[in-house]
Amino acid sequence: MQKLINLFEGTRDINYKTEILSGLTVAMALIPEAVAFALIAGLSPLTGLYAAFMMGLVTSILGGRPGMISGATGAVAVVLVALAQQYGVEYVFAAVILAGVLQVITGALRMGKLMRLVPHPVIFGFVNGLAIIIFMSQLAQFKDPSGAWLTGSEMFIFLGFVLLTMVIIWGLPKITKAVPASLMAILSVFGIVAAFGIETRTVGDIASIAGGFPPFHIPSVPFSIETLVIIFPYAAIMAGVGLIESLLTLNIIDEITETRGRGNKEAAAQGIANILSGLFSGMGGCAMIGQSLINISAGARARLSGIVASVMLLVFIMFGAGLIEQMPMAALTGLMIMVSVGTFEWASLRTFNKMPTSDLFVMVVVTLITAVLHNLAVAVLVGVIIAALVFAWDNAKRIRARKHIDENGAKHYEIYGPLFFGSVTVFNEKFDVLNDPDEIIIDFKESRVVDMSAIEALNKITERYLKVGKKVHLKHLSPDCRTLLKNADKIIDVNVLEDPTYHLVVDRV
């Protein structure tokens, strides 16, 4: 039994009191956020709550990062808005399942390490764009069902409660952290509305959330190529965004706890959780930065806290729906505005003048694409491509050659910097073919032959020297460079000669 518990928890030293209390706190804080994110996606609040339960439970048990909390998130909600509006909730469930399959494949192929390729400016832009989207989505709450802006006392009451919610969320942590500020803010607004009988919109006015255990449900969509064409783009974006946010959250918690999570295991767990969420009427989701930080800050380090949070959330759904439906929409709006404020990377603005121009450009582009197109995956992809091109351009200018003639009359070119498609032109300019002696040695001890463009460059330079009757030797090639040359023997024919101190590669003469 003890072995099972240790395996289940993921750690030996467990403070059960801390884990249970932290889980209860997270469960209460999850309710308003799950409801709010579901409403952002244009879905029933119940789909957000079911997703929070299923995502949280599965990833707590199977995930690669004990203590991390998953559930319905703003990033996923934004992706699903257009699909829900155009095709309905059944297509959303199908897309969530497909996204889960893609995430499981990602984890199985051990592609979680690709997260290392996402530069910080891209992450800043992604997060800032997401914050803008969440904020803009809340403006709809200040309108009536016909789409007209609220006016008069109705507007003042709604705005007043929104501001009160924001003030409590901002100010309460400065006084005490014994209770979640978001939960206290909602309870305070709820209490004022109930005590004074103030007329204002509630969650129940939007949709009913009364429910039992999440029902098993196969999405009612045609099993056809046409359906796949419709849902695949949304599923791919959701899978990508979910993994990015989950692995970012994992890295943040790793830094706080000074431990190391397992990214590939977490990716697979996120996929399984999304598959089950879609099959059990949930909107899907990913790791939640805010809730994970609440959990870790409370002292939770094991899997138990996430399990307790998920189970208690289900209890609230099954037995506390009546209270949740009376929750004022103004409180949820204030909460989501504060979520957007907290999500925005204000540090990126403070370093605006200190960032390299290229990093600043990448961050702004990713932010704009995210905010305007609402396509987080495309924004990240474009950002990574731009960052890669900037990196390639900078490295293309770094290749250089140190030249000297030895006692035998051979001229040495000691190459520094990588030889790849971007540096080929500069590389070719380093050689004086006509005036060089009959024997040339190109030394790659401080360089690498990276790609086929580099191999073609070597071929061209040897041909230039051969035309004037001169011999070229390639010296100190790394094993991977020699492999590249051998694989490209149809482009350049080389022989590896054994030498007492180094391997010598000679082209055909």
C-alpha positions in Angstrom: 0.0 0.0 0.0 2.8 2.4 0.9 4.5 1.7 -2.4 1.3 2.5 -4.2 0.9 5.7 -2.3 4.5 6.8 -3.0 4.0 6.0 -6.7 0.7 7.8 -6.7 2.1 10.9 -5.0 5.3 11.2 -6.9 7.3 12.1 -3.7 8.2 10.5 -0.4 7.8 13.5 1.9 4.1 14.4 1.9 2.4 16.9 4.1 -1.1 15.6 3.8 -2.7 18.5 5.7 -1.0 21.0 3.3 -2.0 19.0 0.2 -5.6 18.7 1.2 -6.1 22.3 2.2 -4.3 23.5 -0.9 -6.5 21.3 -3.0 -9.7 22.7 -1.4 -8.5 26.3 -2.0 -7.7 25.5 -5.6 -11.1 23.9 -6.1 -12.9 26.9 -4.9 -10.8 29.2 -7.0 -11.3 27.0 -10.1 -15.1 27.5 -10.1 -15.3 31.1 -11.3 -12.4 30.7 -13.7 -13.8 27.6 -15.3 -17.2 29.3 -15.7 -15.7 32.4 -17.1 -13.5 30.6 -19.7 -16.4 28.6 -20.9 -18.4 31.8 -21.4 -15.5 33.2 -23.4 -15.7 30.3 -25.8 -19.5 30.8 -26.1 -20.2 27.4 -24.4 -22.3 26.4 -21.4 -20.5 27.0 -18.1 -20.9 23.3 -17.3 -18.5 22.4 -20.2 -15.8 24.5 -18.5 -16.4 22.9 -15.1 -16.4 19.3 -16.5 -13.1 20.2 -18.3 -11.6 21.5 -15.1 -12.6 18.3 -13.3 -11.4 15.9 -16.0 -8.2 17.8 -16.9 -7.2 18.3 -13.3 -7.8 14.7 -12.2 -6.0 13.0 -15.1 -3.0 15.3 -15.3 -2.6 15.1 -11.5 -2.4 11.3 -11.7 -0.5 10.9 -14.9 1.3 14.2 -15.4 5.0 14.9 -15.4 4.9 17.7 -12.8 3.3 17.0 -9.4 1.6 20.0 -8.0 0.7 21.5 -11.4 -3.0 22.2 -11.9 -4.8 21.8 -15.3 -8.2 22.9 -16.4 -10.2 25.0 -18.8 -8.0 28.0 -19.8 -8.3 31.2 -21.7 -5.8 30.2 -24.4 -7.9 27.1 -25.3 -11.2 29.1 -25.0 -10.0 31.7 -27.5 -9.1 28.9 -30.0 -12.6 27.4 -29.7 -14.7 30.5 -30.1 -15.0 30.5 -33.9 -15.6 26.7 -34.0 -18.3 26.9 -31.4 -20.1 29.8 -33.1 -20.0 28.3 -36.6 -20.5 24.6 -36.0 -21.8 24.1 -32.4 -20.6 22.3 -29.3 -20.5 18.8 -30.8 -17.7 19.9 -33.2 -16.0 21.4 -30.2 -16.0 18.1 -28.4 -14.6 16.3 -31.5 -11.9 18.9 -31.9 -10.9 18.5 -28.2 -10.6 14.7 -28.7 -8.5 15.1 -31.8 -6.3 17.7 -30.0 -5.7 15.2 -27.3 -4.6 12.6 -29.8 -2.1 15.0 -31.3 -0.7 15.8 -27.8 -0.4 12.1 -27.0 1.5 11.6 -30.3 3.8 14.6 -29.4 4.6 13.1 -26.0 5.1 9.6 -27.5 7.6 11.0 -30.0 9.4 12.9 -27.2 8.9 16.2 -28.9 8.5 18.2 -25.6 12.1 19.3 -25.9 11.1 21.4 -28.9 9.9 23.9 -26.3 13.6 24.9 -26.0 13.3 26.4 -29.5 10.8 29.0 -28.5 12.6 32.3 -27.7 11.6 34.5 -24.8 10.4 37.4 -27.0 8.0 34.9 -28.6 6.8 33.8 -25.2 6.4 37.5 -24.1 4.4 38.2 -27.3 2.3 35.1 -26.9 1.4 35.9 -23.3 0.7 39.6 -24.0 -1.5 38.8 -27.0 -3.5 36.3 -24.9 -4.0 38.9 -22.1 -5.3 41.4 -24.7 -7.7 38.8 -26.1 -9.1 37.9 -22.6 -9.6 41.6 -21.8 -11.3 42.4 -25.1 -13.6 39.4 -24.6 -15.0 40.9 -21.4 -16.2 44.0 -23.1 -19.2 42.0 -24.4 -20.4 41.7 -20.8 -21.1 45.5 -20.8 -23.7 45.0 -23.5 -27.3 43.8 -23.3 -28.6 40.7 -25.3 -29.3 43.0 -28.3 -25.6 44.1 -28.5 -26.2 47.7 -27.2 -24.0 49.1 -24.5 -25.6 49.2 -21.0 -26.8 52.6 -19.9 -27.9 54.4 -16.8 -28.1 52.7 -13.4 -27.6 49.3 -15.0 -24.2 50.3 -16.3 -23.2 52.0 -13.1 -24.2 49.0 -10.9 -22.4 46.5 -13.2 -19.3 48.7 -13.5 -19.3 49.3 -9.7 -19.3 45.6 -9.0 -16.6 44.9 -11.6 -14.4 47.5 -10.0 -15.1 46.2 -6.5 -14.1 42.7 -7.6 -10.9 44.0 -9.0 -10.0 46.1 -5.9 -10.5 43.1 -3.6 -8.4 40.8 -5.9 -5.7 43.4 -5.9 -5.8 44.5 -2.3 -6.6 41.3 -0.3 -3.3 39.6 -0.9 -1.5 42.6 0.7 -3.5 42.0 3.9 -3.7 38.2 4.0 -3.1 35.1 1.8 -5.1 32.7 3.9 -8.0 32.6 1.4 -7.9 33.0 -2.4 -8.5 36.7 -3.3 -10.6 35.7 -6.4 -12.8 33.6 -4.3 -13.2 36.2 -1.6 -14.0 38.9 -4.2 -16.8 36.8 -5.7 -18.2 35.9 -2.3 -18.2 39.6 -1.3 -20.0 40.8 -4.4 -22.4 37.8 -4.1 -23.1 38.8 -0.5 -23.8 42.4 -1.3 -26.1 41.5 -4.1 -28.0 39.0 -2.0 -28.2 41.2 1.1 -29.5 44.3 -0.6 -31.5 42.5 -3.3 -29.7 44.3 -6.1 -30.9 43.4 -9.6 -27.9 42.4 -11.8 -27.1 39.6 -14.2 -26.1 36.2 -12.8 -24.5 33.1 -14.3 -28.0 31.5 -14.2 -29.2 34.2 -16.6 -26.6 33.0 -19.1 -27.1 29.2 -18.7 -27.9 26.5 -16.2 -25.0 24.6 -14.7 -26.9 22.0 -12.7 -25.4 18.7 -13.5 -24.2 15.4 -12.2 -21.2 13.2 -13.0 -19.8 14.2 -16.4 -21.9 12.1 -18.9 -20.0 9.9 -21.4 -20.8 11.2 -24.8 -19.5 10.5 -28.3 -19.6 13.7 -30.3 -22.6 13.7 -32.7 -20.7 14.7 -35.8 -20.4 12.9 -39.1 -17.4 10.6 -39.2 -16.1 11.9 -42.6 -13.2 13.6 -44.3 -15.3 16.8 -44.3 -15.6 16.8 -40.6 -11.9 16.2 -40.2 -11.1 19.1 -42.5 -13.3 21.3 -40.3 -11.9 20.3 -36.9 -8.3 19.6 -37.7 -7.0 23.2 -37.8 -8.7 24.0 -34.5 -7.5 20.8 -33.0 -3.9 21.4 -34.1 -3.9 25.0 -32.8 -5.5 23.8 -29.5 -2.9 21.1 -29.2 0.0 23.4 -29.9 -1.2 26.2 -27.6 -2.1 23.8 -24.8 1.4 22.2 -24.9 3.1 25.6 -25.1 1.2 26.9 -22.1 1.6 23.6 -20.2 5.3 23.3 -20.7 5.8 27.0 -19.9 4.0 26.4 -16.6 6.1 23.3 -16.0 9.3 25.3 -16.4 8.1 28.0 -14.1 7.2 25.5 -11.4 10.5 23.8 -11.9 12.3 27.0 -11.2 10.2 27.7 -8.1 10.6 24.3 -6.6 14.2 23.7 -7.8 13.1 20.3 -9.2 12.7 19.0 -12.7 9.5 17.9 -14.3 9.1 15.5 -17.3 7.9 17.4 -20.3 7.1 14.5 -22.6 5.2 12.7 -19.8 3.2 15.9 -19.2 2.5 16.2 -23.0 1.1 12.7 -23.1 -1.0 13.3 -19.9 -2.4 16.5 -21.3 -3.4 14.5 -24.4 -5.1 11.7 -22.5 -6.9 14.4 -20.3 -8.2 16.2 -23.4 -9.4 13.0 -25.0 -11.4 12.1 -21.9 -12.6 15.7 -21.5 -14.1 15.6 -25.0 -15.7 12.2 -24.3 -17.2 13.5 -21.0 -18.7 16.7 -22.3 -15.7 19.0 -21.4 -14.3 21.9 -23.5 -10.7 20.8 -23.0 -7.8 22.7 -21.6 -4.2 22.7 -20.4 -2.1 23.7 -17.5 -3.2 26.8 -15.6 -0.4 29.2 -14.6 -2.5 31.0 -12.0 -3.9 28.0 -10.2 -0.6 26.2 -10.3 1.1 29.1 -8.6 -1.7 29.2 -6.0 -1.2 25.5 -5.3 2.6 25.7 -5.1 2.5 28.9 -3.0 0.3 27.1 -0.5 3.1 24.5 0.0 1.7 21.7 -2.2 4.4 19.5 -3.9 2.6 16.2 -4.5 -0.1 14.8 -6.7 -2.7 14.7 -3.9 -3.5 18.4 -4.0 -4.5 18.3 -7.7 -6.6 15.2 -7.0 -8.4 16.8 -4.1 -9.1 19.9 -6.1 -10.6 18.0 -9.0 -12.8 15.7 -6.7 -14.1 18.7 -4.7 -14.9 20.6 -7.9 -17.1 17.7 -9.0 -18.8 17.8 -5.6 -19.5 21.5 -6.1 -21.0 20.8 -9.5 -23.2 18.0 -8.3 -24.4 19.5 -5.1 -23.7 23.3 -5.3 -25.0 24.3 -8.7 -27.8 26.4 -7.3 -25.3 28.7 -5.6 -23.0 28.9 -8.6 -25.9 30.0 -10.8 -26.5 33.0 -8.5 -23.0 34.2 -9.0 -23.1 37.8 -10.4 -21.6 38.1 -13.9 -20.0 41.4 -12.8 -17.8 39.5 -10.4 -16.7 37.0 -13.1 -16.0 39.9 -15.5 -13.8 41.7 -12.8 -12.0 38.4 -12.2 -11.2 37.9 -15.9 -10.0 41.4 -16.3 -7.6 40.9 -13.4 -6.6 37.6 -15.0 -5.7 39.5 -18.1 -3.8 42.1 -16.1 -1.9 39.3 -14.3 -1.2 37.4 -17.5 0.3 40.4 -19.3 4.1 40.5 -19.1 4.6 44.0 -17.8 8.3 43.3 -17.4 8.5 43.3 -21.2 7.5 46.9 -21.2 10.1 47.9 -18.6 12.8 46.3 -20.8 11.4 47.9 -24.0 14.4 50.2 -24.5 16.9 47.6 -23.4 15.9 44.8 -25.7 17.7 44.2 -29.1 15.7 45.6 -32.0 15.2 42.1 -33.4 13.7 40.7 -30.1 11.5 43.8 -29.8 10.2 43.3 -33.4 9.5 39.6 -32.7 7.6 40.3 -29.5 5.4 43.0 -31.1 4.7 40.9 -34.2 3.6 37.9 -32.1 1.5 40.1 -29.8 -0.3 41.7 -32.8 -0.9 38.4 -34.6 -2.3 36.8 -31.4 -4.5 39.8 -30.6 -5.8 40.4 -34.1 -6.1 36.9 -35.6 -6.8 35.1 -32.3 -4.5 32.4 -33.7 -2.0 31.6 -31.0 -0.3 28.7 -32.7 0.4 30.7 -35.9 1.6 33.6 -33.8 4.2 31.4 -32.0 5.2 29.8 -35.3 5.7 33.1 -37.1 7.7 34.4 -34.1 10.0 31.3 -34.0 10.6 31.6 -37.8 11.5 35.3 -37.5 13.8 34.7 -34.5 15.4 31.8 -36.4 16.0 34.0 -39.5 17.5 36.8 -37.3 19.8 34.2 -35.6 20.9 32.8 -39.0 21.6 36.3 -40.3 23.7 37.2 -37.3 25.7 34.0 -37.5 26.2 34.4 -41.2 28.3 37.4 -40.5 30.4 35.7 -37.9 32.4 33.4 -40.1 36.0 34.4 -40.6 39.4 32.9 -41.6 42.9 33.2 -40.2 45.6 32.7 -42.8 49.2 31.7 -42.7 51.8 29.7 -44.8 53.7 26.9 -43.2 57.3 25.8 -43.7 56.3 23.5 -46.5 54.8 26.3 -48.5 51.2 25.2 -47.9 48.6 28.0 -47.1 46.4 27.4 -44.2 42.9 28.8 -43.8 41.7 28.4 -40.2 37.9 28.8 -40.3 36.0 30.2 -37.4 32.2 30.1 -37.1 29.6 27.8 -38.6 29.5 27.1 -42.4 25.9 27.0 -43.4 23.5 28.4 -46.0 23.7 31.9 -44.5 27.5 32.1 -44.3 28.4 30.5 -47.7 28.8 33.8 -49.5 31.2 35.3 -46.9 33.1 32.0 -46.8 33.8 32.1 -50.5 35.1 35.6 -50.3 37.9 34.5 -47.9 39.9 32.7 -50.6 42.5 34.1 -53.0 42.4 31.3 -55.6 44.7 32.9 -58.2 47.5 34.0 -55.8 47.5 31.1 -53.4 50.2 28.4 -53.5 49.7 24.9 -55.0 48.6 23.3 -51.7 45.7 24.7 -49.7 44.6 23.4 -46.2 41.2 24.5 -44.9 41.1 23.9 -41.2 37.7 23.4 -39.6 38.9 22.8 -36.0 36.9 25.9 -34.8 34.1 25.5 -37.3 31.4 23.1 -38.4 30.0 22.0 -41.8 26.3 22.3 -41.0 24.2 21.6 -44.1 24.0 20.8 -47.8 24.7 24.4 -48.8 28.0 24.2 -46.9 28.9 21.0 -48.7 28.1 22.6 -52.1 30.3 25.5 -51.0 33.2 23.1 -50.3 32.6 21.5 -53.7 32.7 24.9 -55.4 35.9 26.0 -53.7 37.7 22.8 -54.6 36.6 23.1 -58.2 37.9 26.7 -58.3 41.3 25.6 -57.1 41.3 22.5 -59.3 40.8 24.6 -62.4 44.1 26.4 -61.7 45.9 23.1 -60.8 45.9 23.4 -57.0 45.1 20.8 -54.3 42.8 21.4 -51.4 42.8 19.5 -48.1 40.0 19.7 -45.5 41.4 19.3 -42.1 39.9 18.7 -38.6 36.4 18.0 -39.7 34.1 16.8 -36.9 32.6 13.3 -37.1 29.2 14.7 -38.1 30.8 16.9 -40.8 32.5 13.8 -42.3 29.2 12.0 -42.2 27.6 14.8 -44.2 30.4 14.6 -46.7 30.1 10.9 -47.1 26.4 11.1 -47.5 26.9 13.6 -50.3 29.5 11.8 -52.2 27.7 12.5 -55.5 28.2 16.2 -54.9 31.8 16.1 -53.5 34.1 13.0 -53.5 36.4 12.9 -50.5 38.8 10.4 -49.0 39.6 10.3 -45.3 43.3 9.9 -44.7 44.7 8.7 -41.4 47.2 11.0 -39.7 49.1 10.6 -36.4 47.5 13.8 -35.0 44.3 14.4 -36.9 42.0 13.1 -39.6 42.7 14.5 -43.1 40.0 14.7 -45.7 41.2 15.2 -49.3 39.1 15.9 -52.3 39.5 14.1 -55.6 42.4 15.3 -57.8 
